[in-house]
Amino acid sequence: MRTLVFIFTVIFGYCLTAHASGYSNPYAVVEDWAKLPQGRTFGAVGDVDIDPDGEHIWAVIRCDATERKKFGSECLDSNLDPIIKFNKHGEVVASFGAGMFIWPHGLEIDSQGNVWVTDAVKSKRIPKGDKRGHQVIKFSNTGEVLMVLGIPGEVGTDNKHFNQPADVVVADNGDIFVADGHALDGNNRVMKFDSKGKFIKAWGQTGYAPGEFRMLHTINIDMRGRIFVGDRFNNRIQLFDQEGDFISQWTQFGRPSGIFFDNKDNIYVADSESDNEQNPGWEMGIRIGDAHLGWVKHFIKLPSGDPRVKRGNGAEFIAVDSSGNIYGGEPAPRKLTKYVRVRP
């Protein structure tokens, strides 16, 4: 039965992409929207999310490391806050988290306004004795640490450890789902915890079949309660129920790095890596569609990027405010870009 479902979803995904050239782009870029205080230079911009008020934007700014060789450990020796809250004008209104992360990656703002951040740093980049990395930290919206999942600084495969957790999402009932993790040869699993942080179950392993992964880069939940996992190196989104049962896979959104759902049942997927080597025949950009059935409606093509070059470009993470404005976190260009809708 699983084989039949897999074949159907591959065919379904292919059909949905048949008319890719006809997608519209009703959005325009707001130049230089985000501003950092006191002359701070933008580091790589990681994940983004929206505050429960629908207006404020939270983002991971990986400190002030502008040298490419530091990518992957930009906050190692920094005293800058990597967790930043912006108002609708792009001004910083709050920040915290200095010294707590080496490579902050995933970000989740739950329905209570709590802030969840993952540290997906590779073990080889963690200095001996450093108690950071391989963890998920829950903060209050003022920066108070409320919970820590994982054993900081330690990699592992059991129920208490992570290996480069890439992202986290919290369900309406408080259950916590962690995409573990950001490595081709890592744990490649989803871990589920209750609201108190007690381990419930895990599913997944390295591979290509349904329920198997090759780098879980993003995770989110739609209004039906379905778990969407960005299985990036398999160039697909996998859908599960909250018990880990496979539902479907979607390939029509390209090579997924970031997934977001708005309150109108739309899905937004950031693809910063489709190139001639990693996903031939596809273009990098933001795809927007129907979250229920998966039909793609719009495509925001990235303004730059050579498909002959294997390097991430443009929005890798994505969020949408209550007015429909899109925010793209861009690690390589080191930007937080805002898109506004200018046409129906």
N, C-alpha and C positions, 0 to 999 in steps of 0.2 A: 504493500500500500504506500509506504514512504517513497518507493521508487516511482510510482505513478504520480504522486503529488509533485515530486521533484521534476519530472519530465513536463508536467503541465505548467508549472510555474516558469520554467525556462522558456517554453513556447509563448506563454502569456506575456512575459517580460519582453521577448523579442517583438511581439506584435505591437506592444505599446510604444516601442521606439521607432516604428516604421516611418513615421512622419515627423522626425525630429527637426527637419529643416523648416517646418512651418510654425514653430513656436514663436510667440510674440514676446517682447520685452517692454513692459509698460513702466519701467523704473528708470530713474535718473540718479546719478551719484551726487551727494552733497560733499563738496571738496573741503578738506581740513576741518571736519566737524568736531572731532575729539581733541581736547586740549589737556595737556598735563601741566601741573603747577610748577612754578619756580624753575622753569627752563628744563625740566626733566625730558630726556630723550626717550622716545618710544623704543622699548625692546620688542621682541617677538610677541605678538598678541595671540593669546590662546583662546580658550573657550569663552563664550558670552552667553548671558541669560537675562531674563527680564524680571524685575521685582514684581511682587504680587500687586502693586499699585498700577501696573501696566505701563508706567512711564519711565521709571528709572532703569538704567542699563548697568548690569554688572559685567565685569570683564577680568580675565587673567592677563596681566601685563608682565611678561617675564623679565622684570627688573630692567637694567640699563645696559645689557650686553649687546653691543651692535656688531661684534666680530663674529663672522660665520663659524669660526673654529670653536666658539664657545656654545654653539647651538646644542642643546641637550642638557646643559647645566648652568643656565644663565643666572640663576639666583644663588649659586653656591656660596659666593663670598660677598653678597650684596646686603645692604641694610635698607633697601627700598621695599615698600609695600607692593606685593604682586596682585593683591585683590583690590579692585578699584570699582567704585560706584559713581556713575555719571548721571547728571540730570539730562533733560531732553535737549538742552542747549550744548551738550558735550562738555560740561564743566564737572570737575571732580568734586563730589560732596562728601565722600568718605573713602577710607582706605585702611587696610590692615594686613597682617600676615608676614611682616618683615622677619627674615631669618628662619622661617618655619619650613621652607621648601627649597629643593634644589632645582626641580623642573616641574612647576605647577602646570597641570594639563587640563583635566576635566573640571567643569563647573556646573553646579545645580543649585537653583534657588527654589526651595520647596514652598508649598502653599502657605506655610507659616512665616516665610521670610528668612528661614535659616539658610546659611551659605555652606555648601559642600564643595570641597576641592580635593582633587587627586594629585598625588606626586608620582609621576610616571618615569622618573629618572632610571637609567640603566644602572645595574649594580657596579659595573666597572667605573662609573663616574662618581660613586659615593666614596669619599675618603674613609680610610680605616677609622673605625670608632665613631663615625658620624651617625647620629640617630635620626636621619631623615630619609625619605624615599619609601616606596612600596607601601603607601598608606593613603587612607581617605580620612579627611578631617572635616567634622561638622562644626561650624561656627554659628553663633547668634549673628544678627545683622549688625551688631556693633563690634564683632571680632572676638567674643568670648568663646573659648574652646568648649564644646558641649559633648563631643564624642570623637574617638579615634578608632578606626577600623584598620586591621593589619598590625604587624609588628614593625614599627619604624626602623628603617635601615636594614631589615632582614627580608630576603627573598625566600619563597617557599611554595610548595604545592598543596599543603594541607588546608584545613578550613580556617586557620588563623592567619595565614600569610597570603600576600599577593605577589605577583611578578609584573611590575609596571602597570598598575591599574590606570586605564586610559580615561574612564568616564564613570559617572554615577547618576542615577535617577531615583526619585522617591515617589512611590505610588500614593494614591489617595488615602489608603489605610495605614500609611506610614512604613510599609515594607520598602527595603532598600535593595537596589539592584546595581551591582558593580560590574563593569566591563573590564575583565582581567585577562589580557592586557595588551599593552602597546609593544608587542614583540612577536615576530613570526614564529619563533621557536619557544614562546612562553607558555603560560597556562592555557590561553585560548579558551576561556570559559566565562560564563555568567555566574556570579555568586549572589545569592539572595539571603538577606538578613531581615529580622523583624525590626520594629521601630526602636527597640532597645539595643540593637546591635548583635543579637543572638543569631548565629548561623542557622539557616533553614535548609538550604540545598544548593547545589551547583549543577550546571549542565554545560556540555561542550568539550571539545578537544581539538587538537590541530588536525586540519583536513579540509576536504572540499565538499563533502556530502552535506545534506541538511542537518543542522545542529552541530556542524563542525565549523571551525573558524581559522582564518589566517590574519591575525591582527584585528582585534575588536577596537575600533577607534572611537565610536560614539554609541550612546544608548539613550532611548527616550521612550515615552509611553503616550499613545494616542488617547482620544476621548473614549474609546471602547475598552481601554485597559490593555491593549495589545503592546507587547514589548517589541520595539524596533531596534535592531542591532546593526550598526554599520560595520559589515565584514569587509574591510577595505581591500585587503590583498586578494580577495575572491571577487572583487568588483560587484558587490551585491549588498542589499539590505535583507536580513532575515527577520521574519515575524514569528513571534511565539506568544502563547498565553502565559500567564504569570506563574504557571507551574512548570514552564520550560518545554511544553509540547510545541513542536514545530507546526506552523500554520501555512507559511508560504515564503517565497523569496521574490524580491523585485530587483531587476537589473536595469530598469528603464531610467533610474536616477543617476546613472554613471558610477563613478568610483567614490563611495560615500565617506566623507570625513566628518561632517556635522549634520545633525538632523534636528528639526524643530517643528512643533505643531502650534498653529494659532487657534483662537477660539471660534473660528469659522470652518474648522475641519479641513484646513489646508496643510500640506506637508511641504517643508522647505529643506532641500538637501544641498549642502556645499560640497563641490567636487573640485579640489585643488590639484589633483594628480593625474587626471586622464591625459596621457601623452602617448607617443608612438610606441613606447616600450611597455608601460604599465597598464594601459587600457586602449589599445589601438582602435582608431576609428571614432573615438569620442573626443569631445571638447571640454575643457575645464570651464566651470561656471556654477551658477546657482540654478537648480531646477525646482520649479514650484508646481504642485499638483494636488489632486484630490486624495486626501488621506484615507478615504474609505476603500476605494477601488484601485487607486494608484495611477490614474491617468495624469500624464504630465500636461500642464497648461501653458506655462511660461518658462523661458530660459534667459537668464542674465549671463551673457558671455563675458568672461573676464577680459578687461581692456588690454591686457598684455599677457605674454607667455608664449613660448615657442614649444610646440608639441614634440619637437626633435630633442628637447632638453629635458632630462629626467630631474626635475626639481619642482617642489610644490610652489604654487603661485596663487595669489589672491585669497579669497575667503576659504578658510579651512573649517571655521566654526561659524554658527549662524544663530540669530535670534530675531524675533519680531515683536514690536510693542503693540499696545492696544489700538493704535492708530494705523497699523499696517506698515509702519516703517521697518525696513530690514537693516540689521547690523551684522557685518561680516568681520570676524576676527582673522587677521592675516599675519601668520607667523613670519614668512619669508620677507614680504614687503614691509613688515613692522608697522601695520596700520590697523585702525578700527574704522571701517568704512560704513557710512550710512547711505541707504538707498531709499528714495521716496517715490511713491507711485504718482505718475504724471498723466497716465492714460488709463481708460477702463480696461 
